[in-house]
């Protein structure tokens, strides 16, 4: 069971700084293009928001947490990684269970 609690402060500026510091290093290693670096650079990221939806069909009643990451510091990075990994998943018959199955 996961327990969620409020964080004491919004750390988005620290996250933004760390990402923007790593991007030129990755670029220097020629792992991403200049265009990609520009897309991934963080300017004004927002903190992800969360909302709960009830799973009314469950007994006892349960809650599903929905996280909205659009506009967050990792949103564009996740889109980039998804685009790069997508072609590697075409051999899967239905879905990939976990990281180990993906690697295999």
Biopython code that builds the backbone (N, CA, C, O; Angstrom):
import numpy as np
from Bio.PDB.StructureBuilder import StructureBuilder

atoms = [
    (1, "UNK", "N", (0.850, -1.191, 0.000)),
    (1, "UNK", "CA", (0.000, 0.000, 0.000)),
    (1, "UNK", "C", (0.888, 1.245, 0.000)),
    (1, "UNK", "O", (1.860, 1.325, 0.752)),
    (2, "UNK", "N", (0.553, 2.188, -0.829)),
    (2, "UNK", "CA", (1.308, 3.430, -0.911)),
    (2, "UNK", "C", (0.671, 4.479, -0.029)),
    (2, "UNK", "O", (-0.552, 4.604, 0.027)),
    (3, "UNK", "N", (1.499, 5.222, 0.651)),
    (3, "UNK", "CA", (1.016, 6.336, 1.448)),
    (3, "UNK", "C", (1.539, 7.622, 0.832)),
    (3, "UNK", "O", (2.738, 7.766, 0.591)),
    (4, "UNK", "N", (0.649, 8.532, 0.584)),
    (4, "UNK", "CA", (1.020, 9.811, -0.004)),
    (4, "UNK", "C", (0.927, 10.876, 1.061)),
    (4, "UNK", "O", (0.018, 10.865, 1.891)),
    (5, "UNK", "N", (1.873, 11.799, 1.033)),
    (5, "UNK", "CA", (1.847, 12.894, 1.987)),
    (5, "UNK", "C", (2.354, 14.155, 1.289)),
    (5, "UNK", "O", (3.111, 14.082, 0.321)),
    (6, "UNK", "N", (1.936, 15.287, 1.784)),
    (6, "UNK", "CA", (2.405, 16.539, 1.162)),
    (6, "UNK", "C", (3.911, 16.706, 1.332)),
    (6, "UNK", "O", (4.484, 16.323, 2.352)),
    (7, "UNK", "N", (4.534, 17.282, 0.321)),
    (7, "UNK", "CA", (5.958, 17.572, 0.447)),
    (7, "UNK", "C", (6.112, 18.922, 1.133)),
    (7, "UNK", "O", (5.269, 19.803, 0.966)),
    (8, "UNK", "N", (7.183, 19.090, 1.904)),
    (8, "UNK", "CA", (7.326, 20.333, 2.670)),
    (8, "UNK", "C", (7.493, 21.585, 1.806)),
    (8, "UNK", "O", (7.074, 22.675, 2.195)),
    (9, "UNK", "N", (8.116, 21.417, 0.615)),
    (9, "UNK", "CA", (8.285, 22.577, -0.267)),
    (9, "UNK", "C", (8.330, 22.106, -1.713)),
    (9, "UNK", "O", (8.661, 20.955, -1.998)),
    (10, "UNK", "N", (7.999, 22.995, -2.595)),
    (10, "UNK", "CA", (8.053, 22.686, -4.023)),
    (10, "UNK", "C", (9.508, 22.788, -4.468)),
    (10, "UNK", "O", (10.123, 23.849, -4.360)),
    (11, "UNK", "N", (10.052, 21.690, -4.963)),
    (11, "UNK", "CA", (11.464, 21.624, -5.324)),
    (11, "UNK", "C", (11.675, 21.739, -6.833)),
    (11, "UNK", "O", (12.718, 21.325, -7.338)),
    (12, "UNK", "N", (10.709, 22.291, -7.555)),
    (12, "UNK", "CA", (10.748, 22.309, -9.008)),
    (12, "UNK", "C", (11.951, 23.085, -9.566)),
    (12, "UNK", "O", (12.502, 22.706, -10.599)),
    (13, "UNK", "N", (12.353, 24.145, -8.901)),
    (13, "UNK", "CA", (13.506, 24.917, -9.393)),
    (13, "UNK", "C", (14.791, 24.110, -9.297)),
    (13, "UNK", "O", (15.647, 24.195, -10.177)),
    (14, "UNK", "N", (14.929, 23.334, -8.243)),
    (14, "UNK", "CA", (16.098, 22.470, -8.086)),
    (14, "UNK", "C", (16.116, 21.400, -9.174)),
    (14, "UNK", "O", (17.166, 21.131, -9.757)),
    (15, "UNK", "N", (14.975, 20.791, -9.450)),
    (15, "UNK", "CA", (14.864, 19.780, -10.493)),
    (15, "UNK", "C", (15.203, 20.399, -11.847)),
    (15, "UNK", "O", (15.956, 19.816, -12.628)),
    (16, "UNK", "N", (14.651, 21.571, -12.121)),
    (16, "UNK", "CA", (14.912, 22.282, -13.386)),
    (16, "UNK", "C", (16.411, 22.522, -13.552)),
    (16, "UNK", "O", (16.958, 22.290, -14.630)),
    (17, "UNK", "N", (17.069, 22.979, -12.506)),
    (17, "UNK", "CA", (18.501, 23.256, -12.559)),
    (17, "UNK", "C", (19.296, 21.993, -12.846)),
    (17, "UNK", "O", (20.218, 22.012, -13.662)),
    (18, "UNK", "N", (18.948, 20.893, -12.181)),
    (18, "UNK", "CA", (19.664, 19.630, -12.388)),
    (18, "UNK", "C", (19.506, 19.133, -13.823)),
    (18, "UNK", "O", (20.478, 18.701, -14.442)),
    (19, "UNK", "N", (18.301, 19.192, -14.343)),
    (19, "UNK", "CA", (18.066, 18.738, -15.727)),
    (19, "UNK", "C", (18.853, 19.598, -16.700)),
    (19, "UNK", "O", (19.546, 19.076, -17.574)),
    (20, "UNK", "N", (18.751, 20.906, -16.554)),
    (20, "UNK", "CA", (19.444, 21.816, -17.474)),
    (20, "UNK", "C", (20.958, 21.703, -17.367)),
    (20, "UNK", "O", (21.671, 22.016, -18.321)),
    (21, "UNK", "N", (21.453, 21.262, -16.223)),
    (21, "UNK", "CA", (22.893, 21.064, -16.049)),
    (21, "UNK", "C", (23.359, 19.791, -16.757)),
    (21, "UNK", "O", (24.468, 19.751, -17.290)),
    (22, "UNK", "N", (22.523, 18.753, -16.767)),
    (22, "UNK", "CA", (22.887, 17.472, -17.373)),
    (22, "UNK", "C", (22.757, 17.469, -18.899)),
    (22, "UNK", "O", (23.508, 16.771, -19.581)),
    (23, "UNK", "N", (21.825, 18.234, -19.433)),
    (23, "UNK", "CA", (21.587, 18.217, -20.875)),
    (23, "UNK", "C", (22.823, 18.548, -21.717)),
    (23, "UNK", "O", (23.087, 17.840, -22.689)),
    (24, "UNK", "N", (23.594, 19.596, -21.387)),
    (24, "UNK", "CA", (24.802, 19.868, -22.190)),
    (24, "UNK", "C", (25.833, 18.740, -22.107)),
    (24, "UNK", "O", (26.575, 18.507, -23.061)),
    (25, "UNK", "N", (25.881, 18.048, -20.982)),
    (25, "UNK", "CA", (26.816, 16.920, -20.837)),
    (25, "UNK", "C", (26.403, 15.799, -21.785)),
    (25, "UNK", "O", (27.243, 15.209, -22.465)),
    (26, "UNK", "N", (25.105, 15.512, -21.825)),
    (26, "UNK", "CA", (24.596, 14.476, -22.723)),
    (26, "UNK", "C", (24.830, 14.882, -24.176)),
    (26, "UNK", "O", (25.181, 14.047, -25.010)),
    (27, "UNK", "N", (24.636, 16.156, -24.473)),
    (27, "UNK", "CA", (24.868, 16.661, -25.827)),
    (27, "UNK", "C", (26.340, 16.535, -26.197)),
    (27, "UNK", "O", (26.671, 16.133, -27.313)),
    (28, "UNK", "N", (27.215, 16.874, -25.273)),
    (28, "UNK", "CA", (28.652, 16.809, -25.521)),
    (28, "UNK", "C", (29.093, 15.375, -25.825)),
    (28, "UNK", "O", (30.025, 15.158, -26.600)),
    (29, "UNK", "N", (28.423, 14.407, -25.215)),
    (29, "UNK", "CA", (28.713, 13.001, -25.473)),
    (29, "UNK", "C", (28.048, 12.527, -26.768)),
    (29, "UNK", "O", (28.113, 11.347, -27.112)),
    (30, "UNK", "N", (27.410, 13.457, -27.477)),
    (30, "UNK", "CA", (26.767, 13.198, -28.771)),
    (30, "UNK", "C", (25.642, 12.162, -28.674)),
    (30, "UNK", "O", (25.432, 11.364, -29.587)),
    (31, "UNK", "N", (24.928, 12.193, -27.553)),
    (31, "UNK", "CA", (23.814, 11.269, -27.362)),
    (31, "UNK", "C", (22.483, 11.884, -27.773)),
    (31, "UNK", "O", (21.509, 11.164, -27.995)),
    (32, "UNK", "N", (22.434, 13.209, -27.875)),
    (32, "UNK", "CA", (21.234, 13.894, -28.361)),
    (32, "UNK", "C", (21.653, 15.023, -29.296)),
    (32, "UNK", "O", (22.771, 15.532, -29.216)),
    (33, "UNK", "N", (20.747, 15.400, -30.171)),
    (33, "UNK", "CA", (21.031, 16.482, -31.116)),
    (33, "UNK", "C", (20.821, 17.841, -30.449)),
    (33, "UNK", "O", (20.272, 17.933, -29.352)),
    (34, "UNK", "N", (21.263, 18.878, -31.126)),
    (34, "UNK", "CA", (21.062, 20.240, -30.619)),
    (34, "UNK", "C", (19.571, 20.554, -30.561)),
    (34, "UNK", "O", (19.106, 21.196, -29.619)),
    (35, "UNK", "N", (18.822, 20.102, -31.570)),
    (35, "UNK", "CA", (17.376, 20.332, -31.601)),
    (35, "UNK", "C", (16.702, 19.657, -30.408)),
    (35, "UNK", "O", (15.815, 20.229, -29.774)),
    (36, "UNK", "N", (17.136, 18.442, -30.116)),
    (36, "UNK", "CA", (16.580, 17.694, -28.986)),
    (36, "UNK", "C", (16.931, 18.404, -27.672)),
    (36, "UNK", "O", (16.089, 18.517, -26.781)),
    (37, "UNK", "N", (18.149, 18.870, -27.558)),
    (37, "UNK", "CA", (18.561, 19.597, -26.358)),
    (37, "UNK", "C", (17.661, 20.805, -26.136)),
    (37, "UNK", "O", (17.254, 21.080, -25.008)),
    (38, "UNK", "N", (17.352, 21.525, -27.207)),
    (38, "UNK", "CA", (16.487, 22.697, -27.096)),
    (38, "UNK", "C", (15.081, 22.311, -26.644)),
    (38, "UNK", "O", (14.459, 23.032, -25.863)),
    (39, "UNK", "N", (14.575, 21.165, -27.136)),
    (39, "UNK", "CA", (13.240, 20.714, -26.743)),
    (39, "UNK", "C", (13.188, 20.257, -25.285)),
    (39, "UNK", "O", (12.182, 20.437, -24.600)),
    (40, "UNK", "N", (14.291, 19.663, -24.825)),
    (40, "UNK", "CA", (14.307, 19.114, -23.469)),
    (40, "UNK", "C", (14.681, 20.139, -22.403)),
    (40, "UNK", "O", (14.430, 19.921, -21.217)),
    (41, "UNK", "N", (15.276, 21.249, -22.816)),
    (41, "UNK", "CA", (15.678, 22.268, -21.848)),
    (41, "UNK", "C", (14.444, 22.801, -21.109)),
    (41, "UNK", "O", (13.409, 23.085, -21.711)),
    (42, "UNK", "N", (14.588, 22.922, -19.815)),
    (42, "UNK", "CA", (13.488, 23.373, -18.973)),
    (42, "UNK", "C", (13.499, 24.893, -18.839)),
    (42, "UNK", "O", (14.531, 25.488, -18.532)),
    (43, "UNK", "N", (12.351, 25.511, -19.071)),
    (43, "UNK", "CA", (12.231, 26.961, -18.923)),
    (43, "UNK", "C", (11.316, 27.266, -17.750)),
    (43, "UNK", "O", (11.737, 27.898, -16.780)),
    (44, "UNK", "N", (10.076, 26.825, -17.830)),
    (44, "UNK", "CA", (9.123, 27.074, -16.741)),
    (44, "UNK", "C", (8.309, 25.813, -16.439)),
    (44, "UNK", "O", (7.106, 25.773, -16.697)),
    (45, "UNK", "N", (8.967, 24.781, -15.890)),
    (45, "UNK", "CA", (8.211, 23.571, -15.582)),
    (45, "UNK", "C", (7.261, 23.812, -14.412)),
    (45, "UNK", "O", (7.472, 24.705, -13.591)),
    (46, "UNK", "N", (6.216, 22.999, -14.356)),
    (46, "UNK", "CA", (5.276, 23.088, -13.244)),
    (46, "UNK", "C", (5.329, 21.788, -12.441)),
    (46, "UNK", "O", (5.776, 20.753, -12.935)),
    (47, "UNK", "N", (4.874, 21.862, -11.221)),
    (47, "UNK", "CA", (4.804, 20.684, -10.368)),
    (47, "UNK", "C", (3.635, 19.818, -10.830)),
    (47, "UNK", "O", (2.541, 20.337, -11.050)),
    (48, "UNK", "N", (3.846, 18.496, -10.984)),
    (48, "UNK", "CA", (2.727, 17.637, -11.372)),
    (48, "UNK", "C", (1.584, 17.736, -10.357)),
    (48, "UNK", "O", (1.807, 17.943, -9.164)),
    (49, "UNK", "N", (0.375, 17.586, -10.854)),
    (49, "UNK", "CA", (-0.784, 17.626, -9.969)),
    (49, "UNK", "C", (-1.388, 16.228, -9.885)),
    (49, "UNK", "O", (-1.158, 15.382, -10.750)),
    (50, "UNK", "N", (-2.150, 16.007, -8.846)),
    (50, "UNK", "CA", (-2.765, 14.697, -8.644)),
    (50, "UNK", "C", (-4.241, 14.877, -8.293)),
    (50, "UNK", "O", (-4.643, 15.861, -7.673)),
    (51, "UNK", "N", (-5.034, 13.883, -8.716)),
    (51, "UNK", "CA", (-6.435, 13.845, -8.316)),
    (51, "UNK", "C", (-6.804, 12.387, -8.099)),
    (51, "UNK", "O", (-6.212, 11.488, -8.695)),
    (52, "UNK", "N", (-7.761, 12.173, -7.261)),
    (52, "UNK", "CA", (-8.175, 10.813, -6.946)),
    (52, "UNK", "C", (-9.500, 10.503, -7.626)),
    (52, "UNK", "O", (-10.383, 11.357, -7.697)),
    (53, "UNK", "N", (-9.637, 9.283, -8.122)),
    (53, "UNK", "CA", (-10.913, 8.810, -8.656)),
    (53, "UNK", "C", (-11.289, 7.564, -7.869)),
    (53, "UNK", "O", (-10.433, 6.744, -7.536)),
    (54, "UNK", "N", (-12.566, 7.434, -7.579)),
    (54, "UNK", "CA", (-13.044, 6.290, -6.814)),
    (54, "UNK", "C", (-13.230, 5.087, -7.719)),
    (54, "UNK", "O", (-13.724, 5.213, -8.839)),
    (55, "UNK", "N", (-12.841, 3.942, -7.239)),
    (55, "UNK", "CA", (-13.088, 2.682, -7.938)),
    (55, "UNK", "C", (-14.352, 2.098, -7.312)),
    (55, "UNK", "O", (-14.293, 1.241, -6.430)),
    (56, "UNK", "N", (-15.497, 2.587, -7.792)),
    (56, "UNK", "CA", (-16.788, 2.249, -7.188)),
    (56, "UNK", "C", (-17.119, 0.768, -7.298)),
    (56, "UNK", "O", (-17.913, 0.262, -6.505)),
    (57, "UNK", "N", (-16.536, 0.063, -8.253)),
    (57, "UNK", "CA", (-16.828, -1.348, -8.438)),
    (57, "UNK", "C", (-16.063, -2.235, -7.459)),
    (57, "UNK", "O", (-16.292, -3.444, -7.422)),
    (58, "UNK", "N", (-15.173, -1.665, -6.678)),
    (58, "UNK", "CA", (-14.390, -2.441, -5.716)),
    (58, "UNK", "C", (-15.078, -2.466, -4.363)),
    (58, "UNK", "O", (-15.717, -1.495, -3.958)),
    (59, "UNK", "N", (-14.940, -3.586, -3.672)),
    (59, "UNK", "CA", (-15.463, -3.690, -2.318)),
    (59, "UNK", "C", (-14.360, -4.252, -1.445)),
    (59, "UNK", "O", (-14.002, -5.415, -1.632)),
    (60, "UNK", "N", (-13.802, -3.519, -0.518)),
    (60, "UNK", "CA", (-14.198, -2.175, -0.124)),
    (60, "UNK", "C", (-13.775, -1.133, -1.172)),
    (60, "UNK", "O", (-12.923, -1.385, -2.023)),
    (61, "UNK", "N", (-14.391, 0.018, -1.077)),
    (61, "UNK", "CA", (-14.155, 1.122, -2.004)),
    (61, "UNK", "C", (-12.670, 1.481, -2.026)),
    (61, "UNK", "O", (-12.045, 1.614, -0.974)),
    (62, "UNK", "N", (-12.110, 1.635, -3.221)),
    (62, "UNK", "CA", (-10.696, 1.994, -3.357)),
    (62, "UNK", "C", (-10.570, 3.268, -4.171)),
    (62, "UNK", "O", (-11.515, 3.711, -4.824)),
    (63, "UNK", "N", (-9.376, 3.846, -4.114)),
    (63, "UNK", "CA", (-9.104, 5.098, -4.813)),
    (63, "UNK", "C", (-7.947, 4.877, -5.777)),
    (63, "UNK", "O", (-6.957, 4.229, -5.438)),
    (64, "UNK", "N", (-8.083, 5.422, -6.982)),
    (64, "UNK", "CA", (-6.992, 5.413, -7.954)),
    (64, "UNK", "C", (-6.467, 6.838, -8.063)),
    (64, "UNK", "O", (-7.230, 7.776, -8.295)),
    (65, "UNK", "N", (-5.167, 6.990, -7.894)),
    (65, "UNK", "CA", (-4.551, 8.305, -7.985)),
    (65, "UNK", "C", (-4.134, 8.556, -9.425)),
    (65, "UNK", "O", (-3.400, 7.755, -10.004)),
    (66, "UNK", "N", (-4.593, 9.657, -10.012)),
    (66, "UNK", "CA", (-4.247, 10.054, -11.376)),
    (66, "UNK", "C", (-3.264, 11.218, -11.274)),
    (66, "UNK", "O", (-3.568, 12.245, -10.667)),
    (67, "UNK", "N", (-2.092, 11.052, -11.870)),
    (67, "UNK", "CA", (-1.058, 12.085, -11.830)),
    (67, "UNK", "C", (-0.994, 12.763, -13.190)),
    (67, "UNK", "O", (-0.824, 12.097, -14.211)),
    (68, "UNK", "N", (-1.128, 14.076, -13.208)),
    (68, "UNK", "CA", (-1.005, 14.853, -14.443)),
    (68, "UNK", "C", (0.406, 15.432, -14.488)),
    (68, "UNK", "O", (0.748, 16.321, -13.709)),
    (69, "UNK", "N", (1.217, 14.918, -15.407)),
    (69, "UNK", "CA", (2.600, 15.377, -15.509)),
    (69, "UNK", "C", (2.822, 16.349, -16.663)),
    (69, "UNK", "O", (3.939, 16.827, -16.863)),
    (70, "UNK", "N", (1.772, 16.646, -17.422)),
    (70, "UNK", "CA", (1.936, 17.557, -18.559)),
    (70, "UNK", "C", (2.465, 18.900, -18.063)),
    (70, "UNK", "O", (1.907, 19.504, -17.147)),
    (71, "UNK", "N", (3.541, 19.348, -18.680)),
    (71, "UNK", "CA", (4.162, 20.612, -18.288)),
    (71, "UNK", "C", (5.195, 20.469, -17.186)),
    (71, "UNK", "O", (5.854, 21.443, -16.820)),
    (72, "UNK", "N", (5.342, 19.254, -16.650)),
    (72, "UNK", "CA", (6.314, 19.051, -15.574)),
    (72, "UNK", "C", (7.730, 18.963, -16.147)),
    (72, "UNK", "O", (7.920, 18.894, -17.361)),
    (73, "UNK", "N", (8.701, 18.967, -15.264)),
    (73, "UNK", "CA", (10.100, 18.948, -15.684)),
    (73, "UNK", "C", (10.455, 17.692, -16.480)),
    (73, "UNK", "O", (11.335, 17.741, -17.340)),
    (74, "UNK", "N", (9.797, 16.585, -16.213)),
    (74, "UNK", "CA", (10.143, 15.338, -16.872)),
    (74, "UNK", "C", (9.219, 14.975, -18.033)),
    (74, "UNK", "O", (9.418, 13.941, -18.671)),
    (75, "UNK", "N", (8.230, 15.789, -18.318)),
    (75, "UNK", "CA", (7.253, 15.471, -19.357)),
    (75, "UNK", "C", (7.907, 15.296, -20.736)),
    (75, "UNK", "O", (7.707, 14.272, -21.389)),
    (76, "UNK", "N", (8.677, 16.279, -21.173)),
    (76, "UNK", "CA", (9.319, 16.194, -22.495)),
    (76, "UNK", "C", (10.385, 15.104, -22.542)),
    (76, "UNK", "O", (10.600, 14.487, -23.585)),
    (77, "UNK", "N", (11.048, 14.869, -21.419)),
    (77, "UNK", "CA", (12.042, 13.795, -21.358)),
    (77, "UNK", "C", (11.343, 12.444, -21.523)),
    (77, "UNK", "O", (11.820, 11.580, -22.259)),
    (78, "UNK", "N", (10.223, 12.268, -20.843)),
    (78, "UNK", "CA", (9.469, 11.020, -20.956)),
    (78, "UNK", "C", (8.975, 10.810, -22.384)),
    (78, "UNK", "O", (9.018, 9.691, -22.894)),
    (79, "UNK", "N", (8.505, 11.878, -23.036)),
    (79, "UNK", "CA", (8.062, 11.772, -24.429)),
    (79, "UNK", "C", (9.225, 11.357, -25.334)),
    (79, "UNK", "O", (9.058, 10.517, -26.218)),
    (80, "UNK", "N", (10.390, 11.940, -25.113)),
    (80, "UNK", "CA", (11.582, 11.621, -25.904)),
    (80, "UNK", "C", (11.970, 10.160, -25.715)),
    (80, "UNK", "O", (12.214, 9.452, -26.692)),
    (81, "UNK", "N", (12.028, 9.706, -24.478)),
    (81, "UNK", "CA", (12.411, 8.316, -24.194)),
    (81, "UNK", "C", (11.388, 7.352, -24.798)),
    (81, "UNK", "O", (11.756, 6.327, -25.372)),
    (82, "UNK", "N", (10.110, 7.686, -24.664)),
    (82, "UNK", "CA", (9.062, 6.844, -25.236)),
    (82, "UNK", "C", (9.240, 6.701, -26.750)),
    (82, "UNK", "O", (9.113, 5.607, -27.300)),
    (83, "UNK", "N", (9.532, 7.810, -27.405)),
    (83, "UNK", "CA", (9.723, 7.797, -28.859)),
    (83, "UNK", "C", (10.921, 6.914, -29.249)),
    (83, "UNK", "O", (10.876, 6.204, -30.253)),
    (84, "UNK", "N", (11.983, 6.969, -28.447)),
    (84, "UNK", "CA", (13.180, 6.174, -28.732)),
    (84, "UNK", "C", (12.959, 4.690, -28.455)),
    (84, "UNK", "O", (13.495, 3.846, -29.173)),
    (85, "UNK", "N", (12.188, 4.362, -27.438)),
    (85, "UNK", "CA", (11.991, 2.970, -27.046)),
    (85, "UNK", "C", (10.878, 2.269, -27.827)),
    (85, "UNK", "O", (10.882, 1.043, -27.946)),
    (86, "UNK", "N", (9.938, 3.029, -28.353)),
    (86, "UNK", "CA", (8.772, 2.459, -29.028)),
    (86, "UNK", "C", (9.139, 1.417, -30.100)),
    (86, "UNK", "O", (8.542, 0.340, -30.120)),
    (87, "UNK", "N", (10.101, 1.706, -30.990)),
    (87, "UNK", "CA", (10.440, 0.705, -32.011)),
    (87, "UNK", "C", (10.971, -0.602, -31.424)),
    (87, "UNK", "O", (10.866, -1.652, -32.060)),
    (88, "UNK", "N", (11.536, -0.549, -30.228)),
    (88, "UNK", "CA", (12.104, -1.745, -29.618)),
    (88, "UNK", "C", (11.031, -2.656, -29.023)),
    (88, "UNK", "O", (11.316, -3.798, -28.662)),
    (89, "UNK", "N", (9.815, -2.163, -28.921)),
    (89, "UNK", "CA", (8.744, -2.948, -28.309)),
    (89, "UNK", "C", (7.866, -3.652, -29.338)),
    (89, "UNK", "O", (6.892, -4.304, -28.962)),
    (90, "UNK", "N", (8.179, -3.539, -30.601)),
    (90, "UNK", "CA", (7.325, -4.113, -31.648)),
    (90, "UNK", "C", (7.324, -5.640, -31.645)),
    (90, "UNK", "O", (6.406, -6.258, -32.184)),
    (91, "UNK", "N", (8.337, -6.251, -31.046)),
    (91, "UNK", "CA", (8.396, -7.714, -31.017)),
    (91, "UNK", "C", (7.578, -8.309, -29.870)),
    (91, "UNK", "O", (7.382, -9.524, -29.827)),
    (92, "UNK", "N", (7.114, -7.504, -28.970)),
    (92, "UNK", "CA", (6.324, -8.007, -27.847)),
    (92, "UNK", "C", (4.966, -8.491, -28.351)),
    (92, "UNK", "O", (4.343, -7.847, -29.195)),
    (93, "UNK", "N", (4.517, -9.621, -27.829)),
    (93, "UNK", "CA", (3.243, -10.180, -28.284)),
    (93, "UNK", "C", (2.045, -9.430, -27.707)),
    (93, "UNK", "O", (1.020, -9.306, -28.377)),
    (94, "UNK", "N", (2.152, -8.938, -26.498)),
    (94, "UNK", "CA", (1.023, -8.191, -25.936)),
    (94, "UNK", "C", (1.492, -6.977, -25.141)),
    (94, "UNK", "O", (1.106, -5.848, -25.444)),
    (95, "UNK", "N", (2.313, -7.202, -24.138)),
    (95, "UNK", "CA", (2.812, -6.088, -23.338)),
    (95, "UNK", "C", (4.134, -6.497, -22.698)),
    (95, "UNK", "O", (4.505, -7.670, -22.700)),
    (96, "UNK", "N", (4.825, -5.524, -22.161)),
    (96, "UNK", "CA", (6.085, -5.787, -21.481)),
    (96, "UNK", "C", (5.826, -5.638, -19.986)),
    (96, "UNK", "O", (5.401, -4.581, -19.518)),
    (97, "UNK", "N", (6.084, -6.695, -19.257)),
    (97, "UNK", "CA", (5.750, -6.755, -17.836)),
    (97, "UNK", "C", (6.624, -5.838, -16.985)),
    (97, "UNK", "O", (6.120, -5.121, -16.120)),
    (98, "UNK", "N", (7.924, -5.861, -17.229)),
    (98, "UNK", "CA", (8.849, -5.096, -16.397)),
    (98, "UNK", "C", (10.145, -4.834, -17.158)),
    (98, "UNK", "O", (10.282, -5.230, -18.316)),
    (99, "UNK", "N", (11.075, -4.180, -16.517)),
    (99, "UNK", "CA", (12.339, -3.811, -17.148)),
    (99, "UNK", "C", (13.109, -5.038, -17.593)),
    (99, "UNK", "O", (13.690, -5.046, -18.678)),
    (100, "UNK", "N", (13.122, -6.069, -16.773)),
    (100, "UNK", "CA", (13.861, -7.287, -17.117)),
    (100, "UNK", "C", (13.328, -7.902, -18.419)),
    (100, "UNK", "O", (14.108, -8.304, -19.282)),
    (101, "UNK", "N", (12.017, -7.971, -18.553)),
    (101, "UNK", "CA", (11.419, -8.514, -19.781)),
    (101, "UNK", "C", (11.755, -7.633, -20.974)),
    (101, "UNK", "O", (12.023, -8.145, -22.061)),
    (102, "UNK", "N", (11.746, -6.315, -20.790)),
    (102, "UNK", "CA", (12.112, -5.396, -21.872)),
    (102, "UNK", "C", (13.540, -5.638, -22.336)),
    (102, "UNK", "O", (13.797, -5.695, -23.539)),
    (103, "UNK", "N", (14.468, -5.781, -21.403)),
    (103, "UNK", "CA", (15.877, -5.996, -21.738)),
    (103, "UNK", "C", (16.060, -7.315, -22.479)),
    (103, "UNK", "O", (16.802, -7.393, -23.458)),
    (104, "UNK", "N", (15.374, -8.349, -22.000)),
    (104, "UNK", "CA", (15.472, -9.657, -22.669)),
    (104, "UNK", "C", (14.919, -9.575, -24.082)),
    (104, "UNK", "O", (14.915, -10.574, -24.802)),
]
sb = StructureBuilder()
sb.init_structure("model")
sb.init_model(0)
sb.init_chain("A")
sb.init_seg("    ")
for serial, (resi, resn, name, xyz) in enumerate(atoms, 1):
    if name == "N":
        sb.init_residue(resn, " ", resi, " ")
    sb.init_atom(name, np.array(xyz, "f"), 0.0, 1.0, " ", f" {name:<3s}", serial, name[0])
structure = sb.get_structure()
